[in-house]
Amino acid sequence: MSANVNTSLPLEYQTEQNRMNILGFWVFLGAEIILFSTLFGVYGVLNQRYAGGPTHHDLIEINSVMIQTILLLTSSFTMGLAIFEMRRNNLKALISWFVVTLLLGGGFLFMEIHEFISYVHEGATIQTSAFLSSLFVLLGTHGAHVTLGIGWATMVIIQLARRGLTPTTARKTFIIGLYWHFLDVIWIFIFTFVYLKGLVG
């Protein structure tokens, strides 16, 4: 049976299978929202329990956090440009903006790993206090998602280079774009409720 193709829709939505896959991914993102909501809830309960260890003010370097934020939010913009070029059927520009997005994401990840290492050097480990346990789990879970996103997007780039723009590769590109924007939204909450609130609280 041939796929039901509707060429009046964007490439990633042209087949029924693609539309179902994209809907399924929205459901997956709903589950991810529950996961991060739980982690934020745990952090909200434990974020003042220092057990004599380092506090927010001892650890947070706002300049480093601002650079991380700029890198990740800029990567969200470049991911949007990649999707825009996909809609224009411009494969070369799509891949170029994809690569820029991954470089920015890699820069963010490098700085976050450096941040974790600096915490440990200051005696702040996941075992030090309930505050640090909840902090490391929240930031580490987000960082793991970014790492997964970079690997996933790299595989999509390889498929785009080999197969070009098809309904299947367009769907995969669109879905990783949704995932990447989701990670940026989660980071905005982390920046606001962990770093900014921690500094003024």
N, C-alpha and C positions, 0 to 999 in steps of 0.2 A: 504494500500500500504506500503510495507516495505521500510525502509530508504535505500538510495543508499550509501553503505559503501565501502570505498576504504582503505583497510588495509595496503597499501604501504605507506600511509601518516602518519605523527604523529597523535597520538590519538585524539587530539583536532580538527584536520582537516578531520577526516575520514568520516563524514557525510556532506551532502549538507547543511543541516540546520545549522550545526556548522560553516561551511565556510561562510554562509551568515551572521550569528550572529557576527562573528569576523570582517567581512567587515563592518557591520553596526557599530561596536564599533570604528573602525578606522574613520568612518564618524563623530561619536560623538566626538572623540578626535579633529577632525578638528574644530568643533564648540567650543570646549573648548579653543583651540588655539586662536580663534577670541576673546573669552571672556577675556582671560588674556592679549592679545595684546591690547585690549581696556583699561584695567586697567593700563598696563604699559604706554600707551599713556597719560592717565589722570595724572598719577604720573609724567611723564616727563614734563608736562606743569606746574604742581602745586608744584613741589618739592623744589622750592626756595621761596615759599610764606609763610613765617613764621609768619607774623602778630604779631611780637614781642614775639612770643612763642619760645619754645625750637627748636634748629636746629639739623641737623644730628650729629654734634660733641658733642652736649649736651647729646644725647640719646644713641648712638651706643656704645656697649661694644663688641669689636671685639673678645675677648676670648670666650664669650658666643655664639656669632654667629658662630665662628669656630667649637665649640663643636656641635651646631645644625647641621652644614653642614656635619661634620664627621658622625654623627648619621644617617642622612638621606641618604647620599651617601653609607654608609656601608649597610644600609637596602636595597638599590637598588642591591648591590652585592649579599646579602643573598637571595633576591627574585630571582635573576638569578640562584642561586644554587638550589632553590626550583623547578624552571622550569626544570633545568637540571636533577634533581632527578625524576621529573615526566616523563621525556622522557626515563629514565632508568626503569620506572615502579616500583620505590622504594617508596612506600606509606609512610612508617615510616620516612624516611629521608626527603621526601617532606613536611610532616606536621611539622617536627622538624625545618626545615629552615623557614617555614612559620611563626611559633611561634617566632623565633628569629627576623624575619623581623618586626613583630608587636610590639615586645618589643622595638626595636630600634625606630620604628615610634612613639610609646608611649612616649619614652624618648624625642624625638624631640618635640612632642606636649606639653609635660610638660614644657620644657624650653621656648617654644614660649609663652605659657600662662603666665609663670613667667615674661617674657620680657614685655608683655603687662601690667601686674600689676605694674611693676616697672616704666613704662612710666607714668601711671596714677598717681602714688605716686609723680612723679616729676612734676605734673601739665600738662602733655601732654595727652590730651584726643582728641577724634575725633572732638570735637567742637572747639578746641583751634585755629587751623589754617587750611588753605587749604592743606598745606604740610602734616599735621598729618591726615587729613581726607583721603587723597589719600593713605597715608602709611598704615593706619589701614584697609582700605577697601582691598588693595592689599594683605597684609599679612594675614588678616582675611579670605579672600576668599581662599587663599592657605591652611591655617590651617583648614578651614571647609572641604576642599577636602581631606586633610589627615585624619581628623576624620571620614569622610564617608568611606574612604579606609580601615581604621582599622575595622570599623563595618562590612563592606562588606566582607573583608577577613576572619573575624571571622566566619561569616556564611558559607563561602566556606569551611573553616577548619572543621566545624561541619558536613557538607555534605560529605566531604572526609572521615571523621572518620566513618560515618554511612553507606555510600554506596560504599566506595572504589574508585578506579580509573576506570571510565567509560568514554566514549566519552563526555558525558554531564558534568561530574565533571572536566574532563580535560579542556574542553572549558572554563568553569567558572574560573578555576585556571589560564589559559593562559590570559584571558581577565583582571582579576584583576592584573596580572603581568604587562600587558601593561599599565594599569592605574597607577600603582605604579611608573613605570619608567617615565611616563609622569610627575608625580608630582615632581620627582627628577630633571628632566630637567628644569621645571619651577623654582625650587628653585635655580638652578645654575644661572639663569637669575636674580632672586631676589638678590642673594648674590653679583653678579657682579654689577648690575646697581643700586641697592638700598644701600647696605652696603659699598662695596669697593668704588664705585664712590662717595658716600656721604662723605666718610672719606677724599678722596683726592681732592674733588671738592671745 
